[in-house]
């Protein structure tokens, strides 16, 4: 039986912390008295201790590290969650402890990303580290650089008693790649996971952009054993109440008020303007109070105000009036807040007891609380939502549904009756978000015993939990999972439920039990939100609460691919970071026109921060910036390089600034949308004039479009509306730096993330489950785009990101011919996606390779297949049975041409660790029948007329419109002769190869030093011109214009032919001959580069 420390009161625990972990050897047997002792386990930031005591004893026994955790545990004999075989789980998924061992010197790298503290500056990352996790229930697992490994590689013994448990881990140093005799620098950390919260021995920061923290580790010799690290416990005083202060006490000139956020202490608070108005309110201990007093000031006029608490001055502020800028109180997009509905959404329709949305539906009966929810033909909420408020052992009644109130075309409000008990108002928006506001009437809040929201979920739904971060994915096993208040999403790949809160919702003790998920062995589950857990916690609260529920996926339309179909004018488009620089409208207009001529969309960048030197910013700084002050970026470009940039609040005047600028850019520059670097996330703001501070109570008669969540959604609805009113269907492309706020992402089209993976070492294998759930967008309805910061090579070559993105049917940012070919294939009208996570009887894996991800696309006569291997299990040999396909196939590997065998319908190949194999399988077809006449039905034509005279086709383009074109998919080998007559602009595209005539000839998609050469050819306008294109079996391609070579060289992958014109020009077309199997040509020798 392991020795366990007696129970201690965590509120009175502190320790003396060590800077280095010095571990002694074991002399005869492992003893606490001679081992190193660690006892300082804190939450991220290092200031808050774990609420239950954790002590760790460490010693080295030969080639093993012995680590014994003694854990106080207020859960007592609680039943642990059972994780099913084959399911992975994150640290914190279970009550557990962990040892982390790192080796090699830490490498210091520069991070130039904004986003939040720790996302900018230097990082010191240990290159190789291993985690050894042991749960309270005895689950063991090991991770390398935060990626699961197939075997634990260590042993552990766990013992449990009432209110405590212990775990002794025996870790072979070889399981961390450590040679105990080598002179390698070693690094150490240890963790306790308690109620889904992480507590570490050394935890200044972690997650997002912040790398795993470490302290040095040294193994002592027997002679040095008395130097072993010994952290000692001591008692500290109970923290005293903070000193009262008036924070963010300023004059807010646009709102024309003095406002202050008062915290600390209690008593009668007053905000008084000298010679003007005053306002008083009572401040309760432990609460926040906002006071606001009107004070209209003409430009240049000044005023002074003070805040008093029980007659004592606790704050003074001076203010000066200023001229109102033209963008203030803009009406841009305002009709979309409650009225108009943007694409692709539809107005909510009430059909009996069902409220139907675009892709989801809610059910209501006799209450204003929903009784069910569904998506994709399956249930999400399986029984009525319950709000249970207990008063002296009696449950408060819920008033029945009384009336429905349409809110424009975009929302419906369900209202209950009024009186003693629970009054409810549920507001359902066009994207399916239900904002549920309820009020407790006829009861003193401090007398309430408990207050709980219970949501029964459909069988099989609760499989994964995402906790507001793209790197946090938890498996929900059988049993009970608990955690503190947070936003998140709970569900499966098919459907799920996102949740969030606004205002002071959770009054219960933050002891890890505020949210509870219970799952039965039969697969049914229920989620509990424990707002009040004991009498007295509701003291001083106004009894009004607000929470959000969003069934997913929220949409079912086809969101088009983006990366090769758009151009982005990045953050340096504006001379002031985050500022709508309207002086650049002429340049933006010219760039947009250029992209539209190429049939591409044009986006402009906006950020969650604003440069402090932005025009007009200085007198409005208190109004624009969101306290607490967060300088999350410094300008990276001139003009203004290194200017500090601070977080702004989009729910008030800063939102008006951006909306006004976006409307002018959309109207005057014809941009198609915006890239939002942060503005789609619901960052906190304590500005007392904004009223979006979650420390404030919800107002019963307040509107539905203010506050941290609802105010951010109102901004995004208006922004989307600006572009929707101009016919742009996919205008919002967002990046949140790893943050997932589903209740706002539902209003966006593209979710772009992966930048925070830069905190890992090169070679980190992101778990496929995380990419599928947290990055791809498949469970939610928006389109994910992978930002592979960690996987880029020179020139942002995205080749090494494709093993992650391609099997999931999403794009990666960056550049590469391989992705361009694949995404071109995806956009074919005949391509049908068969992802690896759906059952498939056509592609059968014949050998037992659990880690293979095989997805494929079915075309009319072709199959594109990708097989990825993203686990640390070494190279994998795969054998795929493709015999179910009726037509005989010819296989070609696009990224490793010689590394496969295809015979008798069986495809055999090897996939290296962290890589993929991409195959094109084509039906064997008879030789191509020669065509000597133009047959329109065999071509895809846009903008065609019959007015070409002796030509059977004329393409007539229009100004400020997409290009006019003729295109066709051609076999791998062909010889094509065409007669053209073009009035001006001309583009000839063969797959990724492009010859563009708009001024001088320009060429894209090839490198003249890698198998290609060109000649300068004079264009022939309004004259009959011969165009000849040949593609040969060895991949060589020849493009001739008027008898002269435009391009001759090697094409990596075949692609469709597209000939086009634009901007009012015409193009006459006729086919002379199209035949297969051309005669190969000899390309002349090149002089450069010199071998």
N, C-alpha and C positions, 0 to 999 in steps of 0.2 A: 504494500500500500504506500503510495507516495505521500510525503509530508505536505500538508496544505496549510498556508497561513490562516490565522483566524480572520473572521469578517472585520472589515474596517470601514469607517464612514468616508466615502470618496470625497465628500464636500470639504473634508479637513485634511486632505492628503496633498503633500508637495514633496519634492525631493531635491537633493543636490545632484545636478546632471553632469555626466562626464563628457569630455570632448573626444575621447579615444576609447575603443573597446579593447581592453587588455585581458586576454583569456589565459588562465593557467593550465598546466597539464594535470591529468588525474594521477595522483600518487599510487594509491591502491584501489580505492573505490570512490565513486562519485559522491561528494559531500557538499551540502549547501555552504557549510562553514568555510570551505577552501575554494569554492567556485567564485567566478565573477558574478556580480549581482547588478541587474538593471531594473529600475523601478519607475523610470520617468516616461510614461506613455501618454502622449498628448494628441489632440486633434490637429488637423492641418493649421499651420501658423505657430504651433508650439506654445500657445498661451492657455488653452483649455485642457485640463486633465481628463483622462478617461473617467467616466462616472463610477466605475467599479475598479478596485485595485487589481493591478497586474504586476507580478514580479517574475523575472527571468533569471535563472542560474545557468552559467555557461562554463564548460571545461572541455579541453581537448584530450581525447583518449586514443593515443596512437594516430591512426589515419582517419579518425572520426571526430566530429564535433557533437558533443552532448549538450542539448538545450532543453531545460525543464521549465515550463511555464506553470505558474500557480495563479489561477484566475478566480477572483471573486465573481459571483454570478447571481444577480437578483432573480434570474429566471428559474432558479432552483432546478426542479426535475422536469422542465419543459421538454416537449417532444420536438426533436430536430426535424427539419425538412429533409425528405428523402429525394435525392437526385437520381433520376432514371439512368440506366446504363446507356452509354453513348452520348449523354448530354454533358456539355461543358458548363462550367460555372465560374463566375468571377470571384475574386476575393471579396468577402463581405456578403456573398450569397448565403453563406452559413456562418454560424458562430464559430470562429476559428482563430488560430494564431499562425504566425509565419516567421521564418528566418530568411534573410536575404544575404547572399554572399556574392561579392563582386571581385573581379580580378583585372589586372592591368591598370596602367596609369589612366586617370581621368583625362579626357580630351576636352579642351575648352573650345567651344565653337560660338560663332556669333549668330544671334537670332535677330532678324529685322522685321518681325511681324508685330502688328498691333493686336489689340483684342482685350487684354486685361493684364493685371500685375503678373509678372513672370513670363509674359509673352514677348518681351522686348529686351534686348541686351545680350548678356553672355549666359551660356549654359555650360556646366561642367558635367559631362555625361560619362559614367563608367561604361566601357565598351562591352563588357560581357558580365552578366550577372544572372544568378539562379535564385528562384524563390522556392521554399519548401513549406507547404501549407498543410496544416493538420486541423480538422474540424472537431468540434465538441463531440460529434457522433462517430469520429474515427475515420472520416474520409481523408485520404492522403493524395496530394498531387503536387507536381513540380512544374515550374514555368521557367523558360529561358527568355530573358528580356521581355517579360510579360506575355509570352505566347505559350500555351499549354504544351507539355511534352507527353509522350504516350505512356511512360512508366514513372512512378514516383521517385525511385532511386534512393529511398531511405525508409526507415521503419519508425514506428511511434507506438507508445502505450498511453492510453487515455483512461483516467479514472474520474468518477463523478461522485459527488455527495451533495447534500442539501445546501444550496446557495454557493456552490463552488465546484470547480473542476480543475484537473491538472493534465498536462501532456508532456511526456518525455520523448523528445525527438533524437534519434541517433542518425546523424547525417554523414555518410562517407564523403570526405573532401573531394574525392575523385568525381562524385556526382555533380560537383560544381566546376570541374575542370581544374581543381587546385592540386598542385604538387606540394605537399607540406614541407618538403625539403628545398624547394626552389625559392629564389630571392624575388618573387613576384609581389608587387604591391597588392594588398588585400583591402577590401572594403566591406562594411557590415551595416545591417539595420535589422530591426525586429518590429513586428506589428501584432496588434490585437484588433480583431474585427468584432465589434459588439453592436448588435442590433443594426446591422448594415452600415455602421459608421466605422471609419478607419482611424486607429490611434497608433502612433509610431514612436519608437524610441528617439528618432531624429526625424522630424517632419515639418521643416520650415515651409515647404510647398511641395505639391505633387499633383499631377494630372494636367490635362490640357497641354500647354506648351512646356510645363515644368517637368524636368526629368526626375527619375528615381533618386532621392537624396541618400547620401551615405556619410559615414564617418570611418576613419581609418581603423583597421583591425590588425592586431599583433598577437601572435601566439608566444607566450612567455616560456622561458626555460624553467626547469625545476628550481634553479637558484633564484629566479625572479618571481616565484609564485606569490610572494607577499605583496607584489605590485598590482595584483589583479584589480580590475575596476570594481569599486564598491559604492553604489549609490545608496544613500541613507535616507530614511523617512523622517519627517518631523511635522509637527502640528503648525498650522497657520491660522491666523485670525479669520473669522467669517467676514467676507467682503462687506464694506460699508456702502450705504446708498451713495450714488454719485452726486456731485455738487450740481445744483440747478444752473442751467445756462440757456440762453436764447441763441440757438444755432441758426445759421443762414438767415440772420436778421438783416434784411436789406430793403431798400426801396426798389420796387419792380415797376419801371416806368411805362411799359406797354399795358400792364394791367392797372397801373396807377394806384398801387396799394403799398403800404408797409406790411410785411409779413414776417413771422418768426416761428421756428420750430422749438418748442420748449420741452426740455427733458430733465429728469433728475429732481428728486424732492417731491413735495406736495404743498398745496396751499392755493390761495386765490391769486391767479395770474391776471395781469392787465397789460395791454399794449396801448400806449397813449401818444398821439401826435401833438406836438407843441402847438397850441392855438387851434387845434382841430379835434377830430373825433377820438373816441377811446372804445375799447372793447375788453370785457372781463370774462373769465371762465375759470372753473376750478380744475387744477392739475392734481390727478391722483397718483399716488406712489406707484412706480413701475410702468406708467403710461406716458404716451407722447401727446402733446397738445399743440395744435396749430392755431395761431391767432393772426387775423388779417383785418386791417383798417383802411378804408378808402382815403386817398389823398391825391386828388387831381392837381397836377402841376403843369404850368405852361413851360415850353422849352426854355431852359436856363434858370427857372425858378427853383428854389431850394426849400427843404423842410427837414425837421429833426423829429425823431421819435425815440421812446424808451419802453423797455419791458420791465415790469415790476412783478415780484412774487412776494406776497404778504407785505407789500409796501417797500421792499428793498429792490433797488435797481440791479437787474442782472444782465442788462444789455442796452446798448445805445447804437442808433444808426442814423445816418444822414442820407438824404436823397436829393436828386436833381432831375427835373423834367427834361425830356428830350423830344425831338420831332419824331413823329411816327413814320417808320419806313414804309415804302410802297407795298412791300410784301405782307405786312402785318394784317391779320384777319382775312387772308385770302379766301375766296370761295372755291378755289380749285378743287374739283372732285367731290365737293360737299354733298352733291345729290346722291352719291353712292353710299353715304353713311347709313341711311335708313330707307332710301327710296329705290334707286335703280340697282339692278343686279348685273354684275359683269359676267362676261364669258369665262368659263363654260357653265357657270351656275344657272339655276332656274329658280323662279319664285317658289317658296314653300307652298305645297298644296295639301289641304286637309281633306282626306278621304275617309269619312267615318271617324274611327278612332286613331287613324294613322296619319302622321304628318310626313309627306314624302318630299325628299330633297333630290338632288342630282344623282347621288350614289348611295345614300343612306336613308333611313327613315326612323322616326320616333313614334312611340305608341303612348296614348293617354287614355285614361278612363274617367273616373269620377274625381280625380285630384289634379292639381296643377303640377304635381310631380310625375315624371314619366313612368310608365309601367313596363316599357321595353324599348329596345333599340336593335336595329339590324343593318347589315351591309352585305352586298354580294350574295343575296339570297339566304344568308344565315344569320342567326340571332347572336347578339352581343350581350345585351342585358336581358336576362331570362325571366325576371319577375319584377314587381314594382320596387322602385327605389324607396327606402324608408329613412325617415329622420326621426330618431328616437331621443326625446328629451325627458329625463327622469327628474321629478320633483317630489322629494320625500316618499320615494317608492311608487309614485304614480306617473304614468306616461302622459305627456301633454297631447291633446288631440290635434289632428291636422284638419284644417278647414277644407271643405269640398270645393271643387272647381266651380267658379261663379261666372266667368266671362272670358271670351277671346277677344284680343285687340290686335288687328292687323297694324303693322308698322311699315308703312309704305308698301312696296312690292317685295321687299327683301327679308321681312321677319314677321313672326307672330308671337304675341305675348299671351301666356296662359295665366290667369289670375284666380286665386282662391278667394273665399269669403274672408271677413275680418272679425276680430274679437279675441277673447282669451284662448290661448293655444298657439298653434303654429300657422302663420300666414305665409303663403308661397306665391312667388311670381317667377315664371320660367319664360325666358326670352330665347326663341330659337331663330338663329340667323340662317342666311341662304346656303352657307357651307355646312350646315348641320350642327354648329356649335350651340349647345344649350347653356345659357347663363342662368343659374338657379340662385335666386335670392330669397332668403326666408327670414322671418322675424318672429321672435318669441314674445308673446304678449301676455300680460297679467301675472307676471312672475318676477321676483327680484333675481337678477342674474347670479348674484353671489350665493343664492340658496339652491341653485341647480346642482343636482347630484352628478349628472352626466349628460353629455350631448354627443350623439353619434350619427353618422351617415352610413348607411349600409346599402351596397349595390351588388345584387346577385348576378353572377356572370354565367353565360352559357357553357355547357359541357365542352371541354377541350379548348376553351378560349385562352385561359391563363397559362401560357407557355413561357413567355419572356416578359421581362420588365426592363424598360429603359428609364433611366433617372436623369433626364435633362441634359445628357452628354452623349456625344457620338462615340465615346470610348467606354461607356458603361452599359453593359448588357448582362442581365441576370437571368438565369434559368429558374423558373418557378417549379419546384418539385412538390411532392405530396407532403402536407403538413402546414406549418405556419411560418410566414415571413413577416418580419416587422421592421419598421424604419421610422425616422423622423419625417416631419412635413416636408414635402417637395412636390414639384410638378413632375409629370411623367406620362408613361404610356404602358398599358398592360394588354397583351394580346398574343395572336399567332400571325403567321404570314398572311392568312386570308383576311382577317379582320381584327379589330382591337378597339380599345377605348383610351383616349387621352384625357388627362385631368389636370386641373390647375385651380388656384385659389387667388382671391384678391381681398385686401384689407386684413384686419386682425381676425383670422379664422381659427387658428389653432391656439387655444388658451391653455391647453393641457401642458403638463410638464414635458419638456423635450428630452424624454428618457428613452427614446428609441421605440416607443409603442404608439406614436401618434397615427401611424398608418399600419394596418395589418391586412395581410392577404392569407386566407385560409383555403386550402385545396384538399379535397377528399380523394381517397384512392379511386373513386369512380370518375374523377376528372371534373366535377363541378367545383365552383369556387365562389368566393365572396370577398369583396374588398371593403374594409372599414376605415372611416376617417373619424378618429377620436378627437373631437374638438374640445370637449371638457371631460375630464376623467374623475374629478373629485370636487366636493363642495368648496366654494370659495374662489375657484379659479376664474369664475365669470365676473368677479367684482369689478365694477366700473365700466363694463362693456354695455353697449347700447342694445344688444340683443339682435343685431342684424348681421347676417353672414351671406357670403356670396362665393359660389364655386362654379367650375366649368366642366362640362363633359362633352367630348367630341368623338362620335363614332368614326372609325376609319375602315377603308380608304374613303376620302372625301370626294374623289372625282374618278371618273372612268373614261375620260376622253383620251385621245392619242396625242400626247405632248411630243412635238417633234424633237429630233436631235438638235444640238446647239453648236457644238464646238467648231465644226467645219461650215456652219451656216450663219455665222455672225462675226462681227468685229467689235471689240471693246476698246473704248478710249479710257485708259486706266486713270488712276488717281491724279496723275500729273496733268490731266486736261485742264484742271483749274489751277490758277496761280496761288490759291489758298486752300489747304486741305479741307475737303468736305464741303466747300462753299460752292453754290451754284454761280459760276463765273459767267454771267450772261454776255460779257464782252467777247466770249469765244463762240457765240452763236453762229456767226458767218463761217467759221472753221468747221463747227459741228455740222452745219448744213451741207458743206462741201463733202465732208467725209461720209455723211449719211447717203448722199446722192451717189457717191462712188460705190458704196457697198450695195445699195439697192440695184445699181446697174449690174452687179454680179449676183443678184438674187440672194443677197445676204442681209440679215438684220443688223442694226447698229445700236449698241448700248453705251451708256455713259455711267461712270462710277460715282457712287456716293458712299459716305462712311458714317460710322457711329460717332466719330469725333469731328471737331471743328478747330481749325487753326486759330489761335488766340489773336492773330493779327488780321483776321478776315475783316473786310470792309464793314464799318458800322458796328463791329462786335463790342468794342470797349465799353460804351455806355449801356449796353444790353447784356453784359456778361452774366450778371446774376439771373437774368431772365432765360438765357440760352443754355447755359451749362447746367449739368445735372449733378448736384452734390450727393454724396461726398465727392470731392474733386478727384478725378481719375485721369491722369495724363498717360493715356495708353499708346501714344504714338508721338514721334517727332518726325516732322516732314523730311522725306528722303530725297526731295528734288529741289532744284532751284527753279524759280525764285522761292525764297522762304525756307531753304534747307535748314533743318534742325529746329524750326519753330515748334514749340510745344503745342500739342493738339489734345483737347479735353473732350470727355464724353458729353453729349448733348441729349436733351429730352425731346423726343419727337411728338409728345402728346400735347405740347403747347406751342409757344412761339417759334422754337427751332423747327418744329414740324411745318409751320406755315412758311418759313424761309425755304425749306426744301421743296414743298409742294408748289409754291409759286414758281420756283426755278424750273422744276420738272415740267410744269404746264407750258412755260415759255419754250423750253427745249423741244417739247413734243409738237407744239404748234408752229414755231418759227424755224426749227432746225429739222423737223421730221424724224426725230429719233424714234426707235421702236420700243425702247424700254430702258430700265436702269439695273445696274449691278449694285446690290446693297451689301456692303461690307459691315454688317452688324445691326442696321436699323430694323431687322425683322425679329430681333431678340428682345425680350421684355426686361431690360436692365432696370435695376432699382433707381429711384430718384427721391431724394428727401427735400426737394424744393418746396417750401411751405406755400408758395403761390400756385403750384401745379396741382396739388391735391391728388397725387398718384403714389403717395407713400403708403406701403402696406402696413405701417405701424398705426394707421388711422382706421377707424371703424367705417363700414359701409353705411351710407345714408339711404333710408328706405325709399324716399322719393327722388333719389338721385337718378341721373340719366343712365343709359346703357352704353355710353361711348366715352367714358372717362375712367381714369385709374390706370394702374400699371399694365393690366392685360387689355381691358376694353379700350383704353385710350390708344394703345399701340395698334390694336386692330382697326380702330377708326382711321388712323393715319394710313395704314396699308390699304384699306378699302378705298380711300380717296386717291391714293397714288395709283392703284390699279385702275380706278375709274378714269383717271386722266387719259390713260392710254386706251382703255376700252372704248371710250367715246370717240376715238379716232380709228377704231377698227383693228387695234393691235391685240391679238389674242393671248400672247405669252410674254408679258412685259416685265415680270419680276423674277430676277435671278439673284439668289441670296447666298451669302456666306456668313456663318455665325461663329467662326473660330472654334468649332467643336461644340457649340451650344445647340440644343434641340428644344425649341419651343413650339410644340405641335399646334397649339391654338392660334398661332400667328402664321406658321408655315403653311397652314391650310389655304391661305390666301395667295400663296406664291406658286410659281411654276417650276423653277429649278433650284435644287438644294446642292450647294457646291462646298464640299468639305474634305478634309484630309491633311490640311496644312499643319495641324498640331502634331501629326505623326513625326514631324521633324525632331521631336525630342528623343526619338529612338535612334539606335545605331543603324547604319546601312546594313541591310540584310534582315531587318525585323520582318517577320511574317505576320501581317495583320490577319486575325482569325476570320475565315469566310463568313461565320455567323454574324460578326459585327458589320461587315460590309453589306451583307444582305439585309439585315434589320435596320442598322443605324445610318447607312450611307446611301443605299440604292434607291430608296423611296418607294419600293414595291408595296410595303404594307400600308402606305399612307396616301398614295395617289399622285404625289408630285414626282418629278423626274430627278433622280440623283445624278451628280457628276463627280467623279473621283478627282480630288486634287492631290496628286501623288508627290508631295514635296520631298518625301524621303526617297522616292524611287526614280526621280529625274536623273538623267545623265546630262552631258554637255548639251547646251542649246535647248534645254527642256525637252529632250527626247523622251517620250513616254513609253518606249518599248517595254521597260521592266515593270510598268504598272498594269500592263494589259492582262497578265494572268489573274489579276483581281477584277478588273472592270469587265472584260469580255464575257466570262461565264455568267455574269449578272445582268448582261444586256444593257450596260450603261457605258457612257463615254468617260475617258480620262482627259484631263486638260493636258496641255503640252502639244508636241508635234511628232508625227511619225507616219510613214507611208502605210505601215501595217494597219493602224487604226483607221486611216482614211479609206483604205480598201474595204475593211470590215463594215464600217458605218455606212459606206456606200451600198454595200450588200444589204444591210438591215433596212435601208430605205426603199428597197425594191417592193413593189406592190404585191409580189407573190411570196415574199419571205414571211414565214410563220415561226415564232420563237418557241422553243421547247426547253425550258430551263431545267437545271439539274435537280431542283427541289420538287419538281412534279414527277409523278410516276410516269414511266415511259417504257413501252414494250417494243419500241423500234430499235433503240440503241441499248444493247444489253452488255453489261460489264461481266465478262466471263471469269475473271479471277477476283479473288477477295482483296480488293484494294479500297479500304474504307475512306481514304483521304482524297480520292479522285473526284473532281468536279467536272462533269461532262454535260455541256449545253450545246444545242445545235439549232440551226435555222433551216427550214425546209423551203426550197424553191420549186419551181415547176420541173426542172430537170437537173437541179443541183442541190447539194447539201453543204452547208458550212458548219464545221464542228470544231469546238474548242475543248480541250481537256487540260485542266490546271491541277497543280499539286502544291498546296500552300501550308504544309505541315512540316515540322522538323522530324521527318521519318526517312530521310534519304531518298534517292531516286526510286521511282516506282515504275514497274513494268506493267503496262496495261494491255488487255486484249478485249476488243469491242466486237461484238457480233452484229453485223449490219445486214445479215441475210434476209431480214424481213422486207427490205426494199426490193420491190419487184424487178426494177430495171437493173441490168448489170452496171456497175460503177467503175470509174477510174479515179484513183486517189492521188492527191498531190498535197504534200506538207508545205505550207507557205513559209514557215520559219525554221525548218530543219529538213531540207529536201531529201536527204539520204537516210534519215533515221527512222524508217518504218518498213513494215512488210504488210502488203494487202493481198490476200489470196483466199478464194472460196468464201468471200463475204466476211472474213475475219481480219480486222485491222489490229496489228501488233506494233507497239512502240514503247519508248522509255521517256518518262517526263522527269527531268531533274527537279530537285527540291526548290520550291519557290519559282517555278517556271511553268510553261505551258507548251502544248503542241496544237497548231491550228491547221486544220485540213479542209481542203476543197474537194468534194466528191461529186463528180459529174457523171451523168448518164452517158453510156457509150452511144454515140449517134452515128448514123450513116454520113458519108461525105456530104458537105454542104451543096445544095442545089444552086447552081449559078443563076443569079438574077441579072437581067439586062434591062429592066424597066422599073420605074418607081411605082411601088404599091403602097399607098398611104396607110392601109390597115396594119402594115408591119412596122410602122414608125410611131413614136410618141411626138405629137406636134402641139405647140402652143403659139398662138399669134399668127396662124397660117391663113392665107387667102388663096383664091384661084386666079389672081391677077398678075401672074408672072409672064404673060405672053407666051413665048416658045418654051418657057419653063413650067412644069406642072405644079410647082409650089412657090408661093412668095410668102416670106415671113415679114410682117409689118410690125415693127416695134413702136412703142409709144413713149413720150416723155414722162418721167417720174412714175414709171411702171416697171414691173419685172420684165426681164429679157424675153424676147421671142426666140423659140428654139425648135430644133428637130433632133430627136435622140433615138437610140436603139441599142439594145444589148446584142453583142456580137460574139461569135465563138472565139476560142482562144487563138486560132489561126485564121486569117482571112486576107483577102486582097480587095480593096474598095477603090473604085474610080468614080468621081463626082464632078459635075460641072456646076460652078457657082458664079453668081454675079451679085456683088455686095456694094452698097452705096457708101459704106464707111466702116464702122466698127465691126469687128469679127472676132469670135472666140471659137477655137477648135480644142475640145477636151477629149482625151482618150484615157479614161480612168483618171489617175492622178496627174497625168501629163497635160499641160495646158499651153497652147500658143495663143497669145492675146495681141490683137491689132487694135490699138487705141492710141494713135500717135505712132511711135516706133514699135516694132515687134518686141513683145516681152514673153518670157518663158518661165513656167513654174513646174515644180514637181520632179526635177531631175538635177543632177550635178554633172556638169560637163567633164569633170575629171573622173567620174565613175561611169564610164560606158556611154557617153553621149556627146554629140557634137552638133553645132548649128551653123547656118550660113545667114548672112544678111541678104534678105530678099525684098525687092521693091514691091509694094502692094499695087494691085490693079483694081481701081475703083470703077464701078459701073461698066466693067468689061467681062466677057466670058473668061473664066479662069478654071484651070484644071486643078483638082485636089486629089491626091492619091495617098492612101494609108494602107500599109501592110504590117501585119503582125505575124511573126514566124514561130515555129515550134520551140526554138531555143530561147524565146523571150525577147528577141530583137524586134525593134519596131522602127518603121520608116515613115516619115511624114513629108510629102512633097507638095509645094504650092507653086503653080505655074512652071512646073518642070524643074524647080530648084528645091534642094533639101532644106526643110525647116528644122527637122530633128531626125537624127539617126543614132540609135543606141539601144540599151537594154532597158526593158520595163520590168520591174520587180513582180508586179501582179497585173493581170488583165483587168479591164474595166469597160464600162459602156462608152459609146461614142455620143458626143453632144456638140452640135454646131449652133451658134446663137449670134444674135445682134441685139442692140438696145438703143435707147435714147432717140427714137424716131427714125433710125436707119432701117433699110430694107435688105433682104437677102433672098435671092432667087436660087432654087435648088432643083437639080435633076440627077438621077442615078444613071450612070453609064454601065457599071458592072460591079457585082458583089459575088466573089467566089472564094472557095476555101483553098488551103495548101499553096500559098505563094512560094515562088522560088527564093531561097535565102540570098541575101546580098552580102557583099564584102565591104566592111566599113574601113575607110582609109585610116592609116596609122596617125596617132597624135604625137605631137612633140613634147607635150607637158602633161603631167609633171615628169621631170627627169627621174628615171629609176635610181 
